[in-house]
Amino acid sequence: MGRRRAVSWQHRARYAFDRTLARSTGALLGWLAACCLAIVVPVSTLLVWTDPRAPRSLTERLVAVWRTSAETLRLGGVTGAPLRMLLSVFLGLIALLCVSTLVGVITTGLGDRLEELRRGRSRVLEKGHAVVLGWSDQVFTVVGEMVISQVGRVRGAVAVLADRDSAVMASDLNAALGVTRGVRVVCRTGAPIDPAALALLTPAAAHCVLVLPGDDDADDAEVVRVLLALRALLGAGAGPPVVAAVRDERFLTAARLAAGPRGFVLDVESTAARLLVQAARHPGLVRALRDLLDLTGAEFHVVHAPDALGLTFAEISSRYEEACAVGYLAADGRALLTPASGARCGPGDRLIVVARDDRPPVAKREGTAVDPTVMADRPDRQRSFSKTLLLGWNRRAPLVMESLSRTAQPGSHLHVVSGADDGPVTAGAVGPTDDERVAVTYHVGEPTRPDTLRALDLFGYDSVIALAPDAGPHRARPDDQLLLTLLNLRAVEEETGRALPVVAELTDHRSLALAPLGPEGDAVVRGELTSLVMTRIAQNTGMAAVFEELFAARGGALALRPASHYVLPGRVASFATVVASALTRGECVIGYRAHDARTPRREADVRLAPGKAERRVWSSSDEILVVTPPDADARCPGAASDERPARPARPDMLPEARQGREDRPARGPAPE
């Protein structure tokens, strides 16, 4: 054994001190008194001995030292017999104990009050504010959009209620949103399923109420309970519009019944799947969707336009300089998109437009001049099948497959590659979807492995959809596997010098900045676009029918077309000419994107609702953003992805679908 090292006296003293403190509170008080005396008495002695007016005798100086020390320690300064001095010390200690107890009581009471205030239990006394119930990854998008909607209001406010610490919620929102431009973001702690907690936000006086879905399917039952709690607090059919969302369609009917006639409930998974398919069909469409759905810049609006009464849709499209008309919202609440050119605006109809604000557009007496000589001829009718590669598997994969099958041409092919534990069937299985329009091939393989991807003919597919696996006990961050897949795809692009049309579905918005996307790649954050749909409906309930028609009934009515389909390349033409050319094929133009070879398509800006008089030289690489009619494939070549099969749409997105679409009138003039 080696020699034991000698222990220094400092370590021994520290150890003895620690053992003494650990004994009891009395020992701690004793050490505190000893330390105080060790400091106060020497300093008091120094003060007395350095005082020129101090007594000369030693006894009097010691008495002066005692008085100075006693006054410092608040023990009294009585002198004389030892008994009197002890009684003075005793009374001083009693006084010190009483004062300390009083300070402790006051401090505890103030601390409890401040903690109660910090938890956010005071009632929100606002009017016309936005109420957000629940907490999930969608809260940052929803609250951010609600803040924008409250800008300009007197005492604009957004109130958030969740079963979390209000200080933590406020800190997270402030970090994510930054400056809120005068709009107060108020956080309150409480269970949204409790009517008493809901009353803290004064929802009856709110402009709108949004109920966020949880991160798991199991939270959908709580969404139903929150809607029932609102019903119990406000009454059936009373209060502001309520917009909610669920992840599992099994809860959709119950949620709509609980929401009542003023409620709107979205199916998050189905809506996300449709938007994902649209993004895969049209590379670069994600940016346009975000711009159309958020509350900045131009977006969809439902407006009253008295001067449009009796005008045909063609006349309306040309006379509104700063707005792009896309259809009518009938008096009975039904949306009619891309109506016939001769369809007239009838009494009670409202215009559906893409514009920068929701004010009624100002019509010109005569529309902007159109130059028919630069219009392109209508392309020949052509239909082609598509090939799609689906990498990965999660609970939304079947919905993606269904949406693909509804919008694909007969003879199309879908190849699914997923792990053995994630995929639906064994490798090599081939079969059609429910409507026998798309043949599906399954292959067992890990998309995160380079050899799996290199064994595929990646450039033989029209689009590649990459999905993150569902979260689980062994997958704290599902996006990690998806990021690995995107890295491997990016490596293939760099090796071959070719771009892959990849669209990835991420679960965490923080992963968006990390995604290694190529020039033709794009990424969608799960729930982000659905959150934007919720906020738009909350601002204008008439938008519910519009979005149901755009994203549910047709399976996707937005498309990016080459500008050469509408105007001759290399020629100068006004935007009004592009609008008029598209209108001859039943399409409504709402914007365009100029091509820039140095900018990836996903980052290129889409100009929404530019002025009709704007003139520019259009190139064949420019793209036009249009709202398409149901028979778009008969009008545009190579657009097999836009076909709308004649089959009933699933009523799982918006409440208008509850009314049934079988009695909807054929496209034509709006009722007068």
N, C-alpha and C positions, 0 to 999 in steps of 0.2 A: 504493500500500500504506500502511496506517496504521502509526503508530509502534509499535515493539515496547515492551511494558510492561517496566519494570525489574524484575528478579527480586531479591527481598529476600535478605539474608544468611541468614535463618532457613530459607528454602526451599533455598538452596544447601547449608547445613549438613545438613539432613534428607536431601537427595538423596545427598550424599557418604556419610552414615551408612548409608543403605539399600544403596548400591553396595558398601560395605565388608562389610556383613553377608551379602550375597549371594555373596561370593567362596568361602568355605569354612568348615568348622567351626572351623579354627584362628583365623580372624578373629573368629568369634563368641566364642571363649574369650578372645582378646586384649582385646576390648571389655569382656567380663565382668570380667577382671582389672583393667583400667584403671578401670572404674566402682567396683569394690570398693575399690581403693586410694584413689581420689578421695574416698571417703566415710570409710574406716577411718582413714587417716593423719591427716587434719585433726581428726577427733574424738578420736583418741588423743593428739594434740598438745594439744588443749584440756584433756583430762583431766589430763595431766601438769602443764601450766602452772598449772592451778587447784588443784593438790594442795598444801596447806601443808607436807606432809612431803617434797615433791619435792627432789631434789638442787639445789644452788646453781649448779654449773657447767653450761655449755651442753652439753659432751660427755656428761656423765652424764644430762642430761635427754633428749638425743637417743637415748641407749641405752635409757632408760625408754620413750620413744615407740616404739622398735623392738620392745621386748619386748611392749608392749601390743598393737601391731598384729599381731605374729607369733602371739600367743596367740589373738587374735580370729580370725585366718585359719587357725588350727591349723597354723602353719608352724614351730613350735618357737621357743624364746627364747634360743638359744645366742648368746653375744657373744664378742668377741675378734677374731681375725684374720679378714679378709674371706673366706678360704677356708672357715673353720669356719662362718661365717654362710651361705655358699652351700650347703655340705653340709647344714646344718640345713633350709634352704629346700627342698632336693631331697628329703630324707627326709619333710618335711611334705607335699610334693606327692604323693609315693608313697603315704603313709598316707591322704591325702584321696582318691586314686584308688581304693585298695583298699576304703575304707569306702563310697565312692559306688557302686562296682561291686556290693558286697554288698547295699547297700540296693536297687539296681536289680534284682538277681536275686530278692530276697525280694518286692519289689513286683510284679514280673512274675508270679512264681509264685502269689502271692495273687490277683492280677487274673485269671489264667487259671482259678483254682479258683472264684472268684466268678462269672466268666462262665459256667463249666460249670454251677454251681448255678442261675444265672439262666436258663439254657436249659432247666432242668428235666429232668435225666437220672437223678435218684434214684428208687428204686422206691417206689411207694405201698403202704404196709403198713396196709391197712384191711380191714374185713370188713363185708359188707352195704351197701357203697357203690354208687352209681350210676356207670356208665361211659358216657361220651359220646365217640364216635369221629367225627372229621371236623369241618369248619368251614364254615358257610354262614349265610345270614340266619336260618335256623331255630334256630341254636344258642342264641340268647337266650331264645326261648320254651321250648325243651326244658330248658335248664339251670335256668331259673327255676322250672319245674314240678318238676324233680327236687329242687331245694333245698327246696321246700315239702314234698315227700314224705319228705325226710330229717329234717325238724324233729321233735324228740322222740326220735330215735335216739341211742344212746350213740356219740359220736364220728361223727356224721353227716357224710358227705362226698360230693362229686360230683367225679369225676376226668375231665378232658377231655384228649384226645390229638389233636393235629393237627400238620401240617407247617408250623407257624408259630412265631414267637418266643413263648415261654411268658410273658415279661413283658408283651408286647403283648396277648396273649390275656387275661391276668389283669386288665390295666388296662381293656380293653373290657368284660369281664364285670362288673367292679366298678362301672363307670360305668352300665351298663344295669340291674343288679340291685339295687345299693345294699346295704342291710343284709341279711345272709343268716341272721340269727337263730341264730347258733352253728353253722351248717353250713359246713364248709370247702370251698371251691372250689379244687381243685388242678389246675394246668395243666402238661402235659408236652409237650415238643417231640419229634416223631418221626413217621415215616410210618406210618399205621394199617395199611398193607398189609404191614408188616414184623412177623413174630411176635416178634422180639426187642424191638421198640418196644412192642408190645402187652403184653408181660410186665411192663413198668414199672408198669402200672395194676392188676396182679393181678386179671384178669377172672374167674378161677375162683372167687374169694371174693366177687364182687360180687353185689348183689341183682338187677341187670338191666344189660343192655348195649344201647345205642341207637346205630345207625349212620346218620348223617345223609347225605342226598343232597347232591350238589354243586349249584351254581347253574346248571350247563349239563347238557344231555343226555349229553355226552361223559363226564361224571363217573360215570355209572351203571356203566361197566365197572370203575371203581375200587371202587364199593360191593361188587360181586361179589368182587373180590380181597380186600377187607377181610373179608368173610364167610368166604372160603376161609382167610385167615390165622387167624381165630378158630377155625375148624375144625381147622387144623393144630396150634394151641396147646392147645386144650381137648379135642380129640377129637370124633368124631361123636356127637351126642346127649348130650353131657356139658356141664356148666356151667350158668350162669343163663340165663333167657330172653333171646333176642336179637330186637330189633325194628329193622327197617331199612325204607328207602323208596327207590324209584327213580322217575325221571321218565319214562323211555321204557318202555312196556309190553313192548317186545321183549326187555328184560333181566329181565322179571318171573319167568319160569320158571327161568332160570339162577340168579337171586338166591335163589329159594325152595329150589332144590336145594342151593345152597351153604350156606344157613342151617341146613338140617337139620330134624329133627323139633321142636326147641325154638325154631325161628325163625319170625318173622312178618314178612312183607314187604308193604308197602303200595304202591299205584300212586298217586303224588302227583298227577299230572295228572287222572286219572279221578276221584279222590276230591275234588279241588278243584273240578272241573266240577260234580259232583253237589251239593256244598254251595253252590256259587254259584247253581245253579238253585233249590235250596230257598229261599235267601235272596230270590231274585227272586219266587218264588211267594207267599211270605208276608212282607210288609214288617215289619221289626223282628225277624225271627227270628235275625239274626246275634248279637245280644246274648244271646239265650237259648241259642244254640249254644255261645258262649264260656263261659257260666256252667255249662252241662251238662258241658263237656269239661275245664274246668280243675279244679284240685285245691283250690279254695277254695269254701266254701259247700256247697250241695247238688249232687250229681252222680250219675251212674249207678253202681250197685254190684251185684255178684253176691255174695249172702250166704247162709250156711247158716241156716235157720230151722226148728229141730226142731219147734217148736210149730205150724208150718203144715202138718205132715204130715197128709194126709187131708182138709184143708179145701178147699172150693171156692174158685175165684178170687174170686168175689163176697164170700165171707166174709173172705178175706185182705185184700181192698181196704178193707173197712170196719173191721177190727180193729186195723190198724196205724196208730196215731195220727200218728206222726212220719215215716212213709215212704209213698211212693206206689208201689204194685206195678204193674209193666208186663208181667210174664210170668215164664216159667220157663226155666232153663238145665238141660236134661236131662242125665242121667248120661253120655250119649254125646257131650256137648259141643255139641249143637244148641240154638239159641235159639228159643223159642216166645214171640213177642210178641203182646200183645192176645189171649190165649186166650179161649175161651168162658167165660161166667160160671160154668158148672157144671164146668169142668175142674179136677180135683183135683191137689194136689201129691203126687207119688208118691215112693217111696223113692229116694234118690240125687239128686232134683231140688233145685236151688237157686233162690232167688228173685232175680229181676231187679227192683231197686227204684231209685227216686230218693230219696236220703236225704243227710243231712249227714255221715255217716261210714259206714264199712264194718262197723260192729258189727251183730250180729244184732238186728233190731228186736224190740221187746217188744210182744206181742199183748195186747189187752184181751179180757176174757172176753166182753164184748158190744160191738159196734161203736157208733160215735157215731150218735145218732138222726138219721134222714133224714126230711125233710118232703116227701112226694110232691105236696102241693097246690101247691108253688111250682115244680115241674118243668115245663119247657116241652114242648109237644108236638113230636114228631119232625117235622122239616121234610119237605115233600113231596120226592119224588125228582125231581131236576132236574139235567141235565147241559148244559153250554155249552162252546163252543170258546173258545180264548184267542188273543190277539194279542200278540206279543212283538217288541220292537225290539232288535236286536243292533248296537251301535255299536263299530266297530273289529274287528280280526282278529289272532289269534295262534295258536300251535300248540294251545291248548286250545279254540279256537272249535269245531272239529268235535265234540269231546267234549261241549261245552255243547249243541250242536244235537242230538246223539244223546240226551242226557239229557232235553232238552225233548220230543223226539218220543216217548220212552218213557212220559212222564207226562202227555201232552196228549190232549185229546179229538179224535176225527176231525173234520176241518174247521177245525182250528186253523191259524194263520198265523204265520210267522216272517219278519220283514223284516230283512235284513242290509245294513248300510251301512258300507263300508270303502273305503280308498284303492285306487287302481289297482294299486299295487305290493303291497298286502297282501291284497286280496280274492281269493276263490277263482275267480270267473268274471266275465264281463262284465256290464255293467249291464242290468237288465231281464229277466235270465234267471229263469224260474220253474220250479220242479220240486218233487216230493214228496221226503220223506226215504225211508229204506230201507223203512219199514213203511207208507208212503203214508198216514200219519195227519196229517202237518203239511205244508202247502204253504210252500215257501221262495221268497222273492223277494230278489234281489241288486241292490244299487244302488251304483254307483261314486261316491264322494264322500268328502271329508275331513271326518270328524266334528268336527275342530278349527275348521272354518269356520262362522261364524254363519249364512251363507246356506244351507249344506247342511242345518242343523237346522231353520231356519225354513221350509224347503220341505216338511218332514214334518208330518204330523198327530200331533204328539207326544202329545197328550192322548187320542188314539184307541187307545192301546196299554194293555194291562193291566199290563205291566211293561217296563222299559228296562234292558238289561244293557250296561254300558260296559267294554270290555276295553282294556288297555294293550298296545301292540305288543311283539313280542319284542325283546330286547336285540340290538344289532348294532354293527358298527364305527362307524356314524354315529348311534347311539342310546345314549349312555352312561347316560342316565337315561330309560328308557321311560315313567316316570310323568309326565314333563313334558307329553306329548301328551294323556294322559288328564286331567290337571288342566285343560288348556285346554278339553277337551270338557265337563268338569263346570262350568267357569265359564260357558260358553255356555248350558248347560242351566239353570243357576241364574239367568242373566239372563232367560231365557224365563219362568221361574217368577215372578220379581219383576215382570215386565211384565204378566203375565196375572193374577197373584194366585192362581194355582192351583198345586198341588203335584204333582210327577211322582214316580211310584214307581221310583226309579233305584237300582240296585245296581252298584257299581263294583268292579273287581278291580285292586288295587294290587300292585306288585311289591316296594316298599320300605316297611317299617313306619314310617319317618320321614315318609312322605307322608300318613299317615293324619290327622295333625293339620292338614295343609294343605288337605285335600280340601274344596272348597266345596259341601257337601251341603245339600239342602233338607230340610224337615220330614219328608218321606216317603222321603228318600234314605238309603242305607247304603253301607258300603264293607267289602270283605273283603281282607285282606292275603294274597297268594298263599303258601300253605304254612303259614300260622299255624294254621288249624283242623286241618290234617293233622298238624302237630307235636303238637297237643294230643291227637289220637287216638293217636299213637305213645306218648306218656307214659302215657296211661290203660291201654293194653295192657301196657306194661312193668310197671305196678303190679299188674295183675291180668290174667293171660292169658285168663281166661274172658270178658273184655270183647271179645275179638276176634270171637267169634261174634255178640255183641250188636250191635257196630258194623257187621258185615257185613250183618246183617238190617236195621238202621236205614238205612244209607246206600247199600248196593249192591243187595241183592236186591229191595227195593221201589222203589228210586229216590228214597227220601226218605219217611220215615214220621212226621215231625214236622210239626205244623200249628198255627197260631193261629186259633182260631174265635171269633166273637162270643159273649159270655156269654149272649146271648138265645137261643142254640140249646139251652141246657141249663136255665136258670132264668128265671123271669118277671122282666123288668126292673122296677126299683123295689121289689122285695120283698126282705125279709131272709131269707137262707138260709145254712146252714153250708157249709163247703167239702166236707164229706162228702156233702151233697145234690148238689153239682155232680159229684162223683166217681160217685155212683150213677146220676145222669141220663146221664152219658156212657157208663157201662158198659152201659146198655140198648141202645146203638147200636154196641157192640163197641170203643169207644174208651177209652183210659186217660188220665185227667187227671194231669198232673204239676206244674202250677203255673198261675198267672194273672198278668195284668198289668192294673193299674188305669189307666184313661185319665186323662191330664192334658193339657188343651189347650195348656198353656204349655210342655210338654216334648216335644221331637221323639221320635217313636216309637223311633228307634234308640237313644236315651239312656234310655228308660224302663226301670225295673227290672222284671224278671220274678221274682215270688216263687215259688221252687221248693220243693216239698214243705212247704207250710204245714201247720199243725195241722188235723186233720179237724174239730175243734170250733170253728174260727174262723168267726165269723159277720160278715157285712157286707151292705150293700145293694148289689146288683149292678145295674149300668146296662148298657144295650145297647151302649155304647162300650167296656166292659171286654172283655178278650180272655182266652181260656182256651187254655193250651198242652197239647196232647194228642198221644199216640202213636196213630196211626190204623191201622185194619186195611187189608188190600189192597183191599177194595171200598168205600173211604171215599166215593167219589162217589155211590154208591147211597144213602148215608145223609145227605149234607149238600148243600144246594143251592149252586150256583155254585162248586163245589170241583173243577172239571175238572182242575185242576193236580194233584190228589192221586190220580188213577186209577192203578192198578197193572196194566198190561196183562199178559195171560196169556202171557208169553214168557219163556224162560230168561234169567236174569240173567248178565251177563258176569262170569266169575270173575277179576276183575282188581284186587280191592281187598285181600282178606284171605285167609289160607291155608285157612280153612274151605271156601272155594269150590272148592278142589282136589278135595274129596271128592265133588263133584257134588250137585246139588240135585234131580235127577230122582227120587231114591228117598226124598225127604223125605215123611213121612206128612202126611196132611191135618190141618188144624187141628182140635183137639179135646182131650179130656182127655190129660194127660201119662201116660206109661206107669207102671203101678204094679208 
